[in-house]
Amino acid sequence: MQLEARVKALSGRVEEEEEINSELTARGQKLEDECSELKKEIYDLETILAKSEKEKCAAEHKVRILTEEVHSLNEEVSKLTRTVKAAQEAQQQTQEHLHIEEEKLSNMSKASLKLGQQVDALEGALEREKKARMKCEREKLKLEGELKMNQEGAENLESSRWQLAEQLRK
């Protein structure tokens, strides 16, 4: 009986051990499935990480290129700003020169108008002078004619006087 009780106890224990073994096998299978799922998740995460790294490198490259472009554009803006400033200064100088030239033109126009008036006055004076000279010339010719006639008359009188004086002497 003792042996039977022991066999029974051992059988019970074997059954318990088999039950535990069966549970452990099921748990082992479950852990292997979980392990496979975790490995798959790790693989997926590593893939995502690699993709993210590539995207990060691409983004960094793009940032570098954009930074260079911004730097280049800043240089162009700076050059354009200098060009605009030079153009504005040139425009200012041109406007100043234009103003000076307009003043010169205004002064020359005034001087031209004044000279035109002087020319008109001088031409009028010249015409009056010509008329006066022509009048003087006519008067001169008239006087010369009268002088000649008076000289001839004086000569005739002198001649008559001589003749009378000779007649009186006789």
C-alpha positions as CSV (number, residue, x, y, z in Angstrom):
1,M,0.0,0.0,0.0
2,Q,2.6,2.3,0.6
3,L,4.0,1.6,-2.7
4,E,0.7,2.0,-4.3
5,A,0.2,5.2,-2.5
6,R,3.6,6.3,-3.6
7,V,2.9,5.3,-7.2
8,K,-0.4,7.1,-7.0
9,A,1.4,10.2,-5.5
10,L,4.0,9.9,-8.2
11,S,1.4,9.5,-10.9
12,G,-0.4,12.5,-9.6
13,R,2.9,14.3,-9.6
14,V,3.7,13.2,-13.1
15,E,0.3,14.4,-14.2
16,E,0.9,17.7,-12.5
17,E,4.4,17.9,-14.1
18,E,2.9,17.0,-17.5
19,E,0.3,19.7,-17.0
20,I,3.0,22.2,-16.0
21,N,5.1,21.0,-19.0
22,S,2.1,21.5,-21.3
23,E,1.5,24.9,-19.8
24,L,5.2,25.8,-20.2
25,T,5.2,24.5,-23.8
26,A,2.2,26.7,-24.5
27,R,3.8,29.6,-22.8
28,G,7.1,28.9,-24.7
29,Q,5.1,28.9,-28.0
30,K,3.4,32.1,-26.9
31,L,6.7,33.7,-26.0
32,E,8.2,32.6,-29.4
33,D,5.2,34.1,-31.2
34,E,5.6,37.3,-29.1
35,C,9.4,37.2,-29.9
36,S,8.7,36.9,-33.6
37,E,6.3,39.8,-33.4
38,L,8.8,41.8,-31.5
39,K,11.5,40.9,-34.1
40,K,9.2,42.0,-36.8
41,E,8.4,45.2,-35.0
42,I,12.2,45.8,-34.4
43,Y,12.8,45.1,-38.2
44,D,10.0,47.6,-39.1
45,L,11.3,50.1,-36.6
46,E,14.9,49.7,-38.0
47,T,13.5,50.2,-41.5
48,I,11.6,53.3,-40.4
49,L,14.7,54.5,-38.6
50,A,16.8,53.9,-41.7
51,K,14.2,55.7,-43.8
52,S,14.1,58.6,-41.3
53,E,17.9,58.8,-41.4
54,K,17.8,59.0,-45.2
55,E,15.1,61.7,-45.0
56,K,17.1,63.5,-42.3
57,C,20.2,63.5,-44.6
58,A,18.1,64.6,-47.5
59,A,16.6,67.4,-45.4
60,E,20.0,68.5,-44.1
61,H,21.3,68.5,-47.7
62,K,18.3,70.5,-48.8
63,V,18.8,72.9,-45.8
64,R,22.5,73.3,-46.9
65,I,21.5,74.0,-50.5
66,L,18.8,76.5,-49.4
67,T,21.2,78.2,-47.0
68,E,23.7,78.6,-49.9
69,E,20.9,79.9,-52.1
70,V,19.8,82.4,-49.3
71,H,23.5,83.5,-49.0
72,S,23.7,83.9,-52.8
73,L,20.4,85.8,-52.9
74,N,21.6,88.0,-50.0
75,E,24.7,88.8,-52.1
76,E,22.6,89.6,-55.1
77,V,20.3,91.8,-53.0
78,S,23.3,93.6,-51.7
79,K,24.7,94.1,-55.2
80,L,21.3,95.3,-56.4
81,T,21.0,97.6,-53.5
82,R,24.4,99.1,-54.3
83,T,23.3,99.4,-58.0
84,V,20.1,101.1,-57.0
85,K,21.9,103.4,-54.7
86,A,24.4,104.3,-57.5
87,A,21.5,104.8,-59.9
88,Q,19.8,107.0,-57.4
89,E,22.9,109.1,-56.9
90,A,23.4,109.3,-60.7
91,Q,19.8,110.4,-61.1
92,Q,20.2,113.0,-58.4
93,Q,23.4,114.3,-60.1
94,T,21.6,114.3,-63.5
95,Q,18.7,116.2,-61.9
96,E,21.1,118.7,-60.4
97,H,22.9,119.1,-63.8
98,L,19.5,119.4,-65.5
99,H,18.5,122.1,-63.0
100,I,21.8,123.9,-63.6
101,E,21.4,123.6,-67.4
102,E,17.7,124.8,-67.1
103,E,18.9,127.9,-65.2
104,K,21.6,128.5,-67.8
105,L,19.0,128.1,-70.5
106,S,16.7,130.5,-68.7
107,N,19.6,133.0,-68.3
108,M,20.5,132.6,-71.9
109,S,16.9,133.1,-73.0
110,K,16.7,136.3,-70.9
111,A,20.0,137.4,-72.3
112,S,18.9,136.5,-75.9
113,L,15.6,138.4,-75.4
114,K,17.6,141.4,-74.0
115,L,20.0,141.2,-76.9
116,G,17.1,140.9,-79.3
117,Q,15.6,144.1,-77.8
118,Q,19.0,145.8,-78.1
119,V,19.4,144.6,-81.7
120,D,15.9,146.0,-82.4
121,A,16.7,149.3,-80.7
122,L,20.1,149.4,-82.6
123,E,18.4,148.6,-85.9
124,G,15.9,151.4,-85.2
125,A,18.7,153.8,-84.3
126,L,20.6,152.7,-87.5
127,E,17.5,153.4,-89.6
128,R,17.2,156.8,-88.0
129,E,20.9,157.4,-88.5
130,K,20.6,156.4,-92.1
131,K,17.7,158.7,-92.6
132,A,19.5,161.5,-90.8
133,R,22.7,160.9,-93.0
134,M,20.6,160.9,-96.1
135,K,19.0,164.1,-95.0
136,C,22.4,165.6,-94.1
137,E,23.7,164.4,-97.5
138,R,20.8,166.1,-99.3
139,E,21.3,169.2,-97.2
140,K,25.1,169.0,-98.0
141,L,24.4,168.7,-101.7
142,K,21.9,171.5,-101.5
143,L,24.3,173.7,-99.6
144,E,27.1,172.7,-102.0
145,G,24.9,173.7,-104.9
146,E,24.0,177.0,-103.2
147,L,27.7,177.5,-102.3
148,K,28.7,176.9,-105.9
149,M,25.9,179.3,-107.1
150,N,27.0,181.9,-104.5
151,Q,30.7,181.5,-105.5
152,E,29.7,181.9,-109.1
153,G,27.6,184.9,-108.2
154,A,30.5,186.3,-106.1
155,E,32.9,185.7,-109.0
156,N,30.4,187.4,-111.3
157,L,30.1,190.3,-108.9
158,E,33.9,190.4,-108.5
159,S,34.2,190.3,-112.2
160,S,31.6,193.0,-112.5
161,R,33.4,195.1,-109.9
162,W,36.6,194.8,-111.7
163,Q,34.9,195.8,-114.9
164,L,33.3,198.8,-113.2
165,A,36.5,199.7,-111.5
166,E,38.3,199.6,-114.9
167,Q,35.5,201.6,-116.4
168,L,35.8,204.1,-113.7
169,R,39.5,204.4,-114.2
170,K,39.1,205.1,-117.8
